[in-house]
């Protein structure tokens, strides 16, 4: 925000993320100045806002009181700021894995307008992403459905090819004994947890290691220390040596990709829409009615 104290912005981010590191990533700054600003805010108010525990940072009672007092005004000022601000930058969010069609759409928008600024952010699973946050987005790529009333167009595609990736020459018994290694942007979603529960019934491990670094994940798999659940559409875009890895299709599992768009250059492009249809997407203008599945989604509309 341009007209709200940075310290308030920082306090809100830390309170919502429960971590200095995650809040710093969200704010696109380093953790050190963020910690300093929080300390300055505590000193200025003469109260302790956060306490540290094994799960990260939690608000103290005084911190909770402050959060409740400022959050409504904060959200309203954000709404006013967004309504007056000329949106020259396309705000795009990715919830879940980062599939190939994300790059295709971004490249198309940049081809149409080379000077177009696009801010692409990863949305952290695990907590509700509510309407006031979604309203800031012009484009959303998600593996969870939402009530589409905030967007003019909704496309969806079911991906049938979910793959178990493991070290070459490992037996099924060896694979079942190994932990999973996943990006937290995938492993913390409802979709992955449902698939993981199904795989548990097939005798696979309950243990999941959350590692965001792709090279480290593939290194663990190559060394036979872990296995991973990935998408066929993503695996084809990764440089994987077929002599070091094996992939097994799990026919019982599938995943639905959703694209929600308010970007006119995308919505009105017959060429891009045709390309997406060729990739299996279908849909049109967004329907404002939510299905029961959407109402249970961790991405909510309140």
N, C-alpha and C positions, 0 to 999 in steps of 0.2 A: 504494500500500500504506500501511496505517496504522501498522504496527509495523516498518518498515524505514527506515533512514536515507534522507533525500531525496537525499543525494549519491550513494548507491548507485543509486537509481532513475534519477537523471539520467545517471550514467555508463552504465548499461545502455541507456538510450534513445539516447544519442549513439553508442554503439558499434554498436547495431543499425541506426540510421538513417544513419550516416555523414555526418551534417550537423547543425550546431547548430540551423539554422532548422527542419528537418524534425522533429528531436527536440522542439524547443520547441512546435511545432504539435501533436505527439502528446501532450505533457504539459499542453497548454492554458496555457502561460506564454509570456512574451516571451523572446527570445534572450539579452538582456543578463544577467539573473540566472542563467540556465543556464550561460553562459560563466563567470560569477563562481564558481559552485559547483564547476564542473569544475576551475578554477584552484585553489580552496581544497583540493579533494581531492588534486590533484597536489602542492601545497605540503605538505599534511599527511603524505603518503606519501613525499615527497622523490623522486618519479619523474615522468617525462613519459609521459602516457598516450596522447596522440594526436599525429599529425603531419599537417600540411595538405598536400594535393596538388591537382592539377587536377580530381580527381573529388570532392573534399570532404575529410573527415577519415578517417584510417585509424588503427587501433591500432598503437602501437609494440610491440616484443616484450614489454616489461614490462606494457603495457596488455593484450595478449593473455593473458599469464599471469594477470593479475588477473581478467579476464573469465571465463576457464575455471574459476577457483577459486570465483567467486561465483555464476555463472549457475545451477548446479544447485540451490543453496540458495535463490536468488531465486525460481526457478520453484516449488519446493516450498512456500515460504512464501506465495506467491501462491495456490497450490492450497488450502492450509489456510485462508487468509484468506477465500477464496471459499466454502469449505464451511461456515464458521461465520457468515458475514455474511448478514444478511437482505436478500434482493434486492428492494428496493422500487423500484429503477429498472430498466427494461428496457434491456438493452445490445444495440444493433442496429448491424450493420456493413453497408456497401455496398462491394462489390468490382466495379469497372468503372463504367459510366455510371449515372446516377441516374434510372431510368425512372419513369413516372407511377404505377405501382402501389405504389411506396414511399410516396408521399404519401397514397394512398388507404388503405393499411393503418395508417399512423401516425394519420391523422384518425379512423379507425374506433376504434382503441385509446383515443384521447383522448375520443371521444364516449361510449364505454362507461364510462370512468372519467376524468373531467376532471382529477382530481388526479394522474393517473399521470405519473410522470417517465420520459422516454425519452431515452437518450443515443445519438444517431445519429452514427456516425463513418465516415469514408471510409478504407478499407483501401488501403494503398499497394501497387500492383503491382510486379513486378520481382524480389521475393524470396519464398521460401517462407513462407506463412502456416501455421504448424504447429498441431497439435492443442491445445497448451497455450494458444495465443492464441484459437483458436476456442472453447475450452471456456468462455471468459469471456462469450461472446455468447449471448443468448437468441433472436436473430433475425438471419439473414444473407440479404442480397440479393446474388446473384453471377451473373456471366456465365461462370464456370468451375465445373465440377462438383467436388464433394468426396466423400470417403467419408462418407455421411450418418449414421454411427453415433452422432455427438454430438447429433443432433436427432431429435425425435419425428415430425416431419412434413416431407416434401419435396415441393414442387410445381415443375413446370417448364413452360415455354412457349417455343415457337420463334417468333421474330419474323422474318418474311420480308422486311419492308420496310426495307432498308438504303439510305440515300439519299446521293447526292453533292450537296452544297449548294455553289452557286457564284453569282457575280454574274450578274444578269440580262443576257441578250444576249451572253454569252461563248460562243465556239465551242468545240467539243470539243478542237480543237488547242490553243487557249489554256488550257483547263483542264488538259490533260495537262502543260503546261510549268510549272504553278504548284506551290509546295510545299503540303503538307498542314498544317493548323493544328488541333490536337487537345488536349483536356484530357489531362494525363499519367495521370489515373486510367483513361483508356481506351487511350491510345496505347501504354502499357507492358504491356498484357495480351497473353496468347498469342493471344486471339481477334482483336484488331486486327492483330497482326503477321502472322497467317495471311491475313487479308483484304488487308493491304497488299501482301504478296507476290503475291497474285493480281492486284491492280491494277497492280503493276509489269509484269506480263506483258502487260497491256493498254496499256502505254505511258505510264502515269502516273508522276509524280515519286517519287523515293526519299526526298527531303528531307521531314522531319516537324518542325514547330515545336511544342514542348510549351508551351501557354499555358493556365493554369487559369481565367483570367478570361473569362467568357462574352461580356461586352460587347466586350472587345478582340478576341476571335476573330471575332465577327460583324462588327465594324468592318473587319477585314482582308479578310473575304470580300466585304463590300459595296463596298470600294474596289478589288476585283479583284486583291488581292495574294496570296490564298491560296484554297484549297478545303478542304472538310472532309467527313468521313464521319460521318453521324449516323443516328439511329434514327427511324423514322416516329413511334413512340410518344412520343419526346422532342420532336421538331420540332413536333408538334401542340400541345404545352404551352408553346412559346416564341413570343413575339410577333414574328413575322417578316413583314416587308412583302413581299407577293408581287410587287410592282413592282420591288423591288431585288434579289431573290434568285430563282434557279431551283433546283429540286430534281429529280434524276433517280434513279429507282429502278434498283438494280443487281440484277437477278434471280438472279445466280449466288451472291449472298451472303446469309447468314442468321445469326442469333444466338440462342442459347438462354438464357433467363432462368431462374434457379433461386431458389426461396425455401425456406430451411431455418428451421424454427421450433420453439422449445420454449415458446412463449407460449400458455398454456392458453386465454386469452380469445380468441385468434385460432384456435387449432386446433379449438376446440369450437364455433365460430360457423358454423352452417350458412349464414347469410346472406352472410358474407364469403367463405366457400369457394365459394358459388354464384356470387358476383360475379367471383371469380378464374377460375372455370371459364368464365364468359361471356367473359372476356378471353383465353381460350385455354390457361389453365393446366390441367394434369392431374397426378394423383399422389395419394398418401395418406400412410399411415404410412411412415416412412423404412425403406428396405431397408439392412441393415448390410453387404451385400456391395458391393464397389467394382468398377466396370467397368474395363477396360484404359484407357479414356479418362480415368477419374477418377484412376487411378494415375499418369498422366503429367501431371496438372494441376499448375500452380504452387502451388495451395493443397493442401498435403499433410497426411497423417495419419501422424505418427511417434511 
